[in-house]
Amino acid sequence: MAPIKPRWWVRGDWDGLLGLALDNLIQILLILALCRGLLGYPDSLVFGTLLPATGLSLVVGNLAYARQAYALDLREGEGERTALPYGINTVSLFAYVFLVMLPVKLSALAAGVSEDQAVTLSWQAGLMACLGSGLIETAGAFLAQVLRSWLPRAALLSTLAGIALGYIALGFLLRTYAEPLVGLAVLAVILVVYFGQVRLPLPGGLVALLLGMALAWSTGLLRIDPATWSAAQGQLGLHLPVMQLGALWQARGELLPWLGVIVPMGLFNVIGSLQNLESAAAAGDHYPASESLLINGIGSMAAALFGSCFPTTIYIGHPGWKAMGARIGYSWVNGLMMGVACLFGAFGLIAQLVPIEAGMAIVLYLGVVMAAQSFQATPKQHAPAVVLGILPGLAGWGALMLKAGLRAGGAGTPAAPFAPALLEPLQRADVWANGAFALEQGLIITAMLLSALLVYVIEQRFLAAALCAGVAALASWFGVIHAWRFDQADTVLQLGWGVGSTWAAGYGAMALILVLSAVWQRRS
């Protein structure tokens, strides 16, 4: 039988394109909402720098994965390869916004700098975080298997689940119930399509989005403001990405304080990409791990070098795209579509027509799936370790909500800065804010160490568990985790010798008990 020459587009690519483009669209709408709303970035930065760099990273990765699939198809002569799905990393997007960029801006404002300077510092910190993630992903192309054998799966997935439940799922669940007609109707479509396996004539995500738009328009939730529409039209035009080496150099001091976020997120991306490659192999597409991870790392570094704070990743769901009949075309066409829309400033108008409420059920679904996977993909006996690893992420999100409430109530101003006096009335109400603020600092590292510790305890590897407690004690002593102080309107990480001695002592006691348990076990 003669080999089949691969084609750059087949009929099945239409369904794949609709699904992948919808995923990327929701991510970019989230970037717009968070950067313009929560972070207060000006449109000149968002449309002139952030989105062009994001579009460039999507073009680079999607074209590279399409070429990879074409080359594999050419060698095998089957014409059946499906390119790896690729786009903006949802978890990193939320982690970097809430755990890096927002704290930097609030701290800068508390230090008395102007709004413009605070925005610049926040953006530069995001660039450094994205670059760090890209470097780790690139290194992971050569060290991934070693990392995978060393890190317990429960420690990785439960930490991811904590962020997914707190910063993604709970946030959008509250927003769903704030706008119940739109939110719950769209959520119902997502549930019956993705969990109930109901097949619709169009992709389920697209049906949910169209329904959400129709309900938002009909209920008055979405209205076109002439001034806002005019401003969005003003952003139309070619915005070529420009290298931001100067901004990255200025942000070099922001690397060390945020390693507790950057390193674990980079590791998640590496391990997650490996799992997605295994999923693709199970579906019949065997892509080389090093090359695939290298493409991912280059895409994230390209984003940072040209001004985007948001890493990219290989998406889950490759077997689903393959079952749809998608092959190569859905990947490269998606990259070009998203890239062109970013470069020409079209998302300002799209955001006016597509409210975030119409797509938030999709993001809520992703949060639920990530949390469920942390239980499904780990050994049953490790379930308690998964639960323990989820808790720091929920505590961090709770601390974020608590501080937002305090600021909304008038605290956090020069006249009424955050101070220890806030803690006592909260404690009388059984709200242990000091514990939440301690867990918030370095929460990703804390979650990994606690979950890994419990995995080793369950397996009766008490010395390995003691090592986890010892690492936590050392990290606490230097303030990498837990040590915090009040800023004017926030709580910030406090680095230094002995700043976390209280927590270091607690972890030291844990380590001692675990070592004694190992000794007792051997004698018994």
C-alpha positions as CSV (number, residue, x, y, z in Angstrom):
1,M,0.0,0.0,0.0
2,A,1.4,3.4,-1.1
3,P,2.1,5.8,1.8
4,I,-0.4,8.6,2.2
5,K,1.0,12.1,1.9
6,P,0.0,14.3,4.8
7,R,-2.3,17.2,4.1
8,W,-2.2,20.6,5.8
9,W,-6.0,20.7,6.1
10,V,-8.7,18.1,6.2
11,R,-12.4,18.3,6.8
12,G,-12.2,17.2,10.4
13,D,-10.0,20.2,11.2
14,W,-13.1,22.4,11.2
15,D,-14.4,20.9,14.5
16,G,-10.9,20.9,16.0
17,L,-10.4,24.5,15.0
18,L,-13.7,25.7,16.6
19,G,-12.8,23.9,19.9
20,L,-9.1,25.0,20.1
21,A,-9.9,28.6,19.0
22,L,-12.6,28.8,21.6
23,D,-10.2,27.7,24.3
24,N,-7.7,30.4,23.2
25,L,-10.4,33.0,22.9
26,I,-11.5,32.5,26.5
27,Q,-7.9,32.7,27.8
28,I,-7.4,36.0,26.0
29,L,-10.7,37.4,27.2
30,L,-9.4,36.5,30.7
31,I,-6.2,38.3,30.1
32,L,-8.1,41.4,29.1
33,A,-10.5,41.2,32.1
34,L,-7.7,40.6,34.6
35,C,-5.1,43.0,33.2
36,R,-7.5,45.9,32.5
37,G,-9.9,45.4,35.5
38,L,-8.0,43.8,38.4
39,L,-4.5,45.1,37.6
40,G,-5.5,48.4,36.0
41,Y,-3.1,48.2,33.1
42,P,-3.7,50.8,30.4
43,D,-4.8,49.8,26.9
44,S,-1.5,51.0,25.5
45,L,0.3,48.3,27.4
46,V,-2.4,45.6,26.9
47,F,-3.0,46.1,23.2
48,G,0.4,47.5,22.3
49,T,2.7,45.0,24.1
50,L,1.0,42.2,26.0
51,L,-1.4,40.9,23.4
52,P,1.0,41.2,20.4
53,A,3.6,39.1,22.4
54,T,0.9,36.6,23.4
55,G,-0.2,36.3,19.7
56,L,3.4,35.7,18.7
57,S,3.8,32.9,21.2
58,L,0.7,31.3,19.9
59,V,1.9,31.5,16.3
60,V,5.3,30.1,17.2
61,G,4.0,27.1,19.1
62,N,1.1,26.2,16.9
63,L,3.2,26.3,13.7
64,A,5.9,24.3,15.3
65,Y,3.5,21.6,16.5
66,A,1.8,21.5,13.1
67,R,5.2,21.1,11.4
68,Q,6.1,18.3,14.0
69,A,2.9,16.4,13.1
70,Y,3.5,16.9,9.4
71,A,7.0,15.5,9.7
72,L,5.9,12.5,11.7
73,D,3.1,11.9,9.1
74,L,5.6,12.1,6.3
75,R,7.9,9.5,7.9
76,E,5.1,7.1,8.8
77,G,3.0,7.6,5.6
78,E,-0.4,7.2,7.3
79,G,-1.9,10.7,7.1
80,E,-3.5,10.2,10.5
81,R,-1.3,12.3,12.9
82,T,-3.0,15.0,15.0
83,A,-0.9,17.9,16.1
84,L,-0.5,18.6,19.8
85,P,-3.0,21.2,21.0
86,Y,-1.3,24.3,22.4
87,G,-2.2,27.6,24.0
88,I,-2.0,29.8,27.0
89,N,-1.5,28.1,30.3
90,T,-4.7,28.7,32.4
91,V,-3.2,27.9,35.8
92,S,-0.1,29.9,35.2
93,L,-2.2,32.8,34.0
94,F,-4.1,33.0,37.4
95,A,-1.0,32.1,39.5
96,Y,1.1,34.9,38.0
97,V,-1.7,37.5,38.1
98,F,-2.7,36.8,41.7
99,L,0.5,35.6,43.3
100,V,3.1,37.8,41.5
101,M,1.7,40.7,39.5
102,L,-1.0,41.9,41.9
103,P,1.2,41.8,45.0
104,V,4.0,43.7,43.2
105,K,1.6,46.4,42.2
106,L,0.0,46.7,45.7
107,S,3.4,46.8,47.3
108,A,4.6,49.5,44.9
109,L,1.6,51.6,45.6
110,A,2.1,51.2,49.3
111,A,5.7,52.4,48.9
112,G,4.4,55.6,47.5
113,V,5.2,55.2,43.8
114,S,2.8,56.5,41.1
115,E,0.2,54.3,39.5
116,D,2.1,54.2,36.2
117,Q,5.3,53.1,38.0
118,A,3.4,50.5,39.9
119,V,1.9,49.1,36.7
120,T,5.3,49.0,35.1
121,L,6.9,47.1,38.0
122,S,4.0,44.7,38.1
123,W,4.3,44.0,34.4
124,Q,8.1,43.5,34.6
125,A,7.6,41.0,37.5
126,G,5.2,39.1,35.3
127,L,7.7,39.1,32.4
128,M,10.4,37.7,34.7
129,A,8.0,35.0,35.9
130,C,7.1,34.0,32.4
131,L,10.7,33.9,31.3
132,G,11.6,31.8,34.3
133,S,8.8,29.4,33.5
134,G,10.0,29.1,29.9
135,L,13.6,28.4,31.0
136,I,12.4,25.6,33.3
137,E,10.3,24.2,30.6
138,T,13.3,24.2,28.2
139,A,15.5,22.6,30.9
140,G,12.7,20.1,31.4
141,A,13.1,18.9,27.9
142,F,16.3,17.2,29.1
143,L,15.4,16.4,32.8
144,A,11.7,15.7,32.7
145,Q,11.9,11.9,33.3
146,V,14.2,12.5,36.3
147,L,11.8,15.1,37.8
148,R,8.9,12.8,37.2
149,S,10.5,9.9,39.1
150,W,11.5,12.1,42.0
151,L,8.3,14.1,42.6
152,P,5.2,12.2,43.9
153,R,2.3,12.7,41.6
154,A,0.0,13.5,44.5
155,A,2.3,16.4,45.5
156,L,2.2,17.9,42.0
157,L,-1.5,17.4,41.2
158,S,-2.9,18.4,44.6
159,T,-1.0,21.7,44.5
160,L,-2.4,22.4,41.0
161,A,-5.9,21.4,42.3
162,G,-5.6,23.9,45.1
163,I,-5.0,26.8,42.7
164,A,-7.6,25.5,40.4
165,L,-10.3,25.2,43.1
166,G,-9.4,28.5,44.8
167,Y,-8.3,31.0,42.2
168,I,-10.2,29.5,39.2
169,A,-13.3,27.4,40.2
170,L,-14.5,29.3,43.3
171,G,-14.0,32.7,41.8
172,F,-16.0,31.9,38.8
173,L,-18.6,30.0,40.8
174,L,-19.3,33.1,42.8
175,R,-19.6,35.1,39.6
176,T,-22.0,32.4,38.2
177,Y,-24.3,32.9,41.1
178,A,-24.0,36.7,40.9
179,E,-25.5,36.4,37.4
180,P,-27.5,33.2,37.7
181,L,-29.6,33.2,34.5
182,V,-26.6,33.5,32.3
183,G,-24.1,31.7,34.5
184,L,-26.2,28.6,35.4
185,A,-27.7,28.2,31.9
186,V,-24.2,28.2,30.3
187,L,-22.9,25.9,33.1
188,A,-25.7,23.4,32.3
189,V,-24.6,23.1,28.7
190,I,-21.0,22.6,29.7
191,L,-22.0,19.9,32.2
192,V,-24.2,17.9,29.9
193,V,-21.7,18.1,27.0
194,Y,-18.4,17.5,28.8
195,F,-19.6,15.3,31.7
196,G,-22.9,13.8,30.2
197,Q,-21.3,13.1,26.8
198,V,-24.3,14.6,25.0
199,R,-23.4,15.2,21.3
200,L,-24.6,18.4,19.7
201,P,-24.4,19.5,16.1
202,L,-21.8,22.1,17.1
203,P,-19.0,21.9,19.6
204,G,-20.4,22.1,23.1
205,G,-18.1,25.0,24.1
206,L,-19.3,27.0,21.1
207,V,-23.0,26.3,21.9
208,A,-22.4,27.4,25.5
209,L,-20.7,30.6,24.4
210,L,-23.5,31.5,21.9
211,L,-26.2,30.8,24.5
212,G,-24.3,33.0,27.0
213,M,-24.0,35.8,24.5
214,A,-27.7,35.6,23.7
215,L,-28.8,35.6,27.3
216,A,-26.4,38.4,28.2
217,W,-27.8,40.6,25.4
218,S,-31.4,39.8,26.1
219,T,-31.2,40.4,29.8
220,G,-29.3,43.7,29.5
221,L,-26.2,42.3,31.2
222,L,-24.2,43.3,28.1
223,R,-24.7,46.7,26.6
224,I,-22.5,48.5,24.1
225,D,-21.2,51.7,25.6
226,P,-20.5,54.1,22.7
227,A,-17.3,55.5,24.4
228,T,-16.0,52.1,25.1
229,W,-16.8,50.9,21.6
230,S,-15.0,53.9,20.2
231,A,-12.0,53.3,22.3
232,A,-11.9,49.6,21.2
233,Q,-12.1,50.7,17.6
234,G,-9.2,53.0,18.3
235,Q,-7.0,50.0,19.1
236,L,-7.5,48.5,15.7
237,G,-4.3,48.6,13.7
238,L,-1.0,46.7,13.4
239,H,0.8,46.4,16.7
240,L,4.1,44.7,16.0
241,P,5.7,42.9,18.9
242,V,9.0,44.6,20.1
243,M,11.6,42.8,22.2
244,Q,11.6,43.9,25.8
245,L,15.1,43.2,26.9
246,G,15.4,46.4,28.8
247,A,12.3,45.7,30.8
248,L,13.6,42.2,31.6
249,W,16.9,43.6,32.7
250,Q,15.3,46.1,35.0
251,A,13.1,43.3,36.4
252,R,16.1,41.0,37.2
253,G,15.7,41.8,40.9
254,E,12.2,40.4,40.8
255,L,13.3,36.8,40.2
256,L,14.5,35.8,43.6
257,P,11.3,36.8,45.6
258,W,9.0,34.9,43.3
259,L,11.0,31.7,42.8
260,G,8.5,30.0,45.1
261,V,5.9,30.6,42.4
262,I,8.0,30.4,39.3
263,V,9.8,27.1,40.0
264,P,6.8,25.0,41.0
265,M,4.7,26.4,38.1
266,G,7.5,25.6,35.7
267,L,7.7,22.0,37.1
268,F,3.9,21.7,36.7
269,N,4.1,22.7,33.1
270,V,6.9,20.2,32.4
271,I,5.2,17.2,34.2
272,G,1.8,18.2,32.7
273,S,3.2,18.3,29.2
274,L,4.8,14.9,29.7
275,Q,1.4,13.5,30.8
276,N,-0.2,15.0,27.7
277,L,2.4,13.5,25.5
278,E,1.6,10.1,27.1
279,S,-2.1,10.7,26.4
280,A,-1.2,11.5,22.7
281,A,0.9,8.3,22.5
282,A,-2.1,6.3,23.9
283,A,-4.2,7.7,21.0
284,G,-1.5,6.6,18.5
285,D,0.6,9.7,18.0
286,H,4.1,9.2,19.4
287,Y,5.9,12.5,19.6
288,P,9.4,12.9,20.9
289,A,9.3,14.3,24.5
290,S,12.5,16.4,24.3
291,E,11.4,18.2,21.1
292,S,7.9,18.7,22.2
293,L,8.9,20.2,25.6
294,L,11.5,22.4,23.9
295,I,8.9,23.9,21.6
296,N,6.8,24.6,24.7
297,G,9.7,26.3,26.4
298,I,10.6,28.4,23.4
299,G,7.0,29.5,23.1
300,S,6.9,30.7,26.7
301,M,10.3,32.5,26.4
302,A,9.2,34.2,23.1
303,A,6.1,35.5,25.0
304,A,8.3,36.9,27.8
305,L,11.0,38.4,25.5
306,F,8.4,40.3,23.6
307,G,6.3,41.5,26.5
308,S,3.8,38.9,27.6
309,C,3.5,37.6,31.2
310,F,1.7,34.4,30.4
311,P,3.4,31.1,29.6
312,T,2.1,28.6,27.1
313,T,1.6,24.9,27.4
314,I,0.5,21.7,25.6
315,Y,-3.2,21.4,26.3
316,I,-5.0,18.3,27.6
317,G,-7.4,16.5,25.4
318,H,-5.3,15.4,22.4
319,P,-7.3,12.2,22.0
320,G,-10.5,14.2,21.9
321,W,-9.3,16.4,19.0
322,K,-8.1,13.2,17.2
323,A,-11.5,11.6,17.7
324,M,-13.1,14.7,16.1
325,G,-11.0,14.1,12.9
326,A,-8.7,17.0,13.5
327,R,-5.2,16.5,12.1
328,I,-2.7,19.3,11.4
329,G,-4.8,22.2,10.0
330,Y,-6.7,23.0,13.3
331,S,-3.3,23.8,14.9
332,W,-1.7,26.1,12.5
333,V,-4.9,27.9,11.5
334,N,-5.7,28.5,15.1
335,G,-2.2,30.0,15.7
336,L,-2.6,32.3,12.7
337,M,-6.1,33.4,13.7
338,M,-5.2,34.2,17.2
339,G,-1.9,35.8,16.2
340,V,-3.6,38.1,13.6
341,A,-6.4,39.1,16.1
342,C,-3.7,40.0,18.7
343,L,-1.5,41.9,16.3
344,F,-4.3,44.0,14.9
345,G,-6.0,44.8,18.3
346,A,-9.2,43.0,17.4
347,F,-9.8,41.6,20.9
348,G,-11.0,45.0,22.2
349,L,-14.0,44.7,20.0
350,I,-14.5,41.0,20.6
351,A,-14.5,41.6,24.3
352,Q,-17.4,44.1,23.8
353,L,-19.4,41.4,22.0
354,V,-18.5,38.4,24.1
355,P,-19.0,39.0,27.8
356,I,-16.8,37.0,30.2
357,E,-20.0,35.6,31.7
358,A,-20.7,33.7,28.5
359,G,-17.4,31.8,28.8
360,M,-16.8,31.5,32.5
361,A,-18.5,28.1,32.8
362,I,-15.7,26.7,30.5
363,V,-13.1,28.0,32.9
364,L,-15.1,26.7,35.9
365,Y,-15.2,23.3,34.1
366,L,-11.4,23.4,33.8
367,G,-11.0,24.1,37.5
368,V,-13.3,21.1,38.4
369,V,-11.4,18.8,36.0
370,M,-8.0,19.7,37.3
371,A,-9.2,19.1,40.9
372,A,-10.8,15.8,39.9
373,Q,-7.7,14.7,38.1
374,S,-5.6,15.1,41.3
375,F,-7.7,12.2,42.8
376,Q,-8.2,10.1,39.6
377,A,-4.6,10.1,38.5
378,T,-3.0,9.2,41.9
379,P,-3.1,6.0,43.9
380,K,-6.3,5.6,46.0
381,Q,-4.4,5.4,49.2
382,H,-2.8,8.8,48.5
383,A,-6.2,10.6,48.6
384,P,-5.5,12.1,52.1
385,A,-2.3,13.6,50.7
386,V,-4.2,15.1,47.8
387,V,-6.6,16.8,50.2
388,L,-3.8,18.1,52.4
389,G,-2.1,19.6,49.3
390,I,-5.2,21.3,48.2
391,L,-5.7,23.3,51.5
392,P,-2.9,25.9,51.1
393,G,-4.3,27.0,47.8
394,L,-7.7,27.4,49.3
395,A,-6.2,29.3,52.2
396,G,-4.3,31.6,49.8
397,W,-7.5,32.4,47.9
398,G,-9.3,33.1,51.2
399,A,-6.5,35.5,52.3
400,L,-6.9,37.3,49.0
401,M,-10.6,37.6,49.5
402,L,-10.1,38.8,53.1
403,K,-7.7,41.5,52.1
404,A,-9.9,42.6,49.2
405,G,-12.8,43.0,51.7
406,L,-10.6,45.0,54.1
407,R,-9.6,47.3,51.3
408,A,-13.2,47.7,50.2
409,G,-14.1,48.6,53.8
410,G,-11.6,51.5,53.9
411,A,-8.5,49.8,55.2
412,G,-5.2,49.9,53.3
413,T,-5.0,53.6,52.8
414,P,-2.3,56.0,54.1
415,A,-4.7,57.1,56.8
416,A,-5.7,53.5,57.8
417,P,-2.9,51.1,56.7
418,F,-3.0,47.4,57.4
419,A,-1.6,46.8,60.9
420,P,-1.5,44.0,63.5
421,A,-4.5,45.6,65.2
422,L,-6.7,44.1,62.4
423,L,-5.9,40.6,63.6
424,E,-7.4,40.6,67.0
425,P,-11.1,41.4,66.1
426,L,-10.9,38.8,63.3
427,Q,-9.5,36.2,65.7
428,R,-12.4,36.9,68.1
429,A,-14.7,36.1,65.2
430,D,-12.8,32.8,64.7
431,V,-11.1,34.1,61.5
432,W,-7.5,33.2,61.9
433,A,-6.1,35.7,59.4
434,N,-2.5,35.3,60.6
435,G,-2.6,31.6,59.6
436,A,-4.1,32.4,56.2
437,F,-1.5,35.1,55.6
438,A,1.3,32.6,56.6
439,L,-0.1,29.9,54.2
440,E,-0.4,32.4,51.4
441,Q,3.3,33.1,51.3
442,G,5.0,30.4,49.2
443,L,1.7,28.4,49.1
444,I,2.8,26.3,46.1
445,I,6.0,25.1,47.8
446,T,4.1,24.5,51.1
447,A,1.4,22.5,49.3
448,M,4.0,20.3,47.5
449,L,6.0,19.6,50.7
450,L,2.9,18.8,52.8
451,S,1.4,16.5,50.2
452,A,4.7,14.7,49.6
453,L,5.3,14.4,53.3
454,L,1.9,12.7,53.8
455,V,2.5,10.4,50.7
456,Y,5.8,9.2,52.4
457,V,4.0,8.7,55.7
458,I,1.3,6.7,54.1
459,E,4.0,4.5,52.5
460,Q,5.8,4.4,55.9
461,R,8.9,6.0,54.4
462,F,9.3,8.2,57.5
463,L,12.9,9.4,56.8
464,A,11.7,10.7,53.4
465,A,8.9,12.4,55.2
466,A,11.3,13.9,57.7
467,L,13.4,15.2,54.8
468,C,10.3,17.1,53.5
469,A,9.7,18.6,57.0
470,G,13.4,19.5,57.1
471,V,13.2,21.3,53.8
472,A,10.1,23.1,55.0
473,A,11.9,24.2,58.1
474,L,14.9,25.5,56.1
475,A,12.6,27.4,53.7
476,S,10.7,28.9,56.6
477,W,13.8,30.0,58.4
478,F,14.9,32.1,55.4
479,G,11.3,33.3,54.7
480,V,10.8,31.5,51.4
481,I,7.5,30.2,52.9
482,H,5.2,31.5,55.6
483,A,7.2,34.6,56.8
484,W,5.1,37.7,56.1
485,R,4.7,41.3,57.1
486,F,2.0,44.0,56.7
487,D,2.4,46.4,53.8
488,Q,0.1,49.4,53.6
489,A,-2.6,47.5,51.7
490,D,-1.3,44.0,51.5
491,T,0.7,41.2,53.2
492,V,4.0,40.5,51.6
493,L,6.8,37.9,51.8
494,Q,9.5,38.7,54.3
495,L,12.9,37.2,53.3
496,G,15.8,37.2,55.7
497,W,17.8,35.2,58.3
498,G,15.5,33.7,60.9
499,V,12.4,35.6,59.9
500,G,10.4,32.4,59.9
501,S,11.8,30.9,63.0
502,T,8.4,30.1,64.5
503,W,7.4,28.0,61.5
504,A,10.9,26.5,61.3
505,A,10.6,25.3,64.8
506,G,7.2,23.7,64.1
507,Y,8.6,21.9,61.0
508,G,11.7,20.9,63.0
509,A,9.5,19.2,65.6
510,M,7.7,17.4,62.8
511,A,11.0,16.2,61.4
512,L,12.1,15.0,64.8
513,I,8.8,13.0,65.3
514,L,9.1,11.5,61.9
515,V,12.7,10.4,62.5
516,L,11.7,8.8,65.8
517,S,8.9,7.1,64.0
518,A,11.4,5.6,61.6
519,V,13.6,4.4,64.5
520,W,10.6,2.9,66.3
521,Q,9.5,1.2,63.1
522,R,12.9,-0.5,62.6
523,R,13.0,-1.6,66.2
524,S,9.6,-3.1,66.0
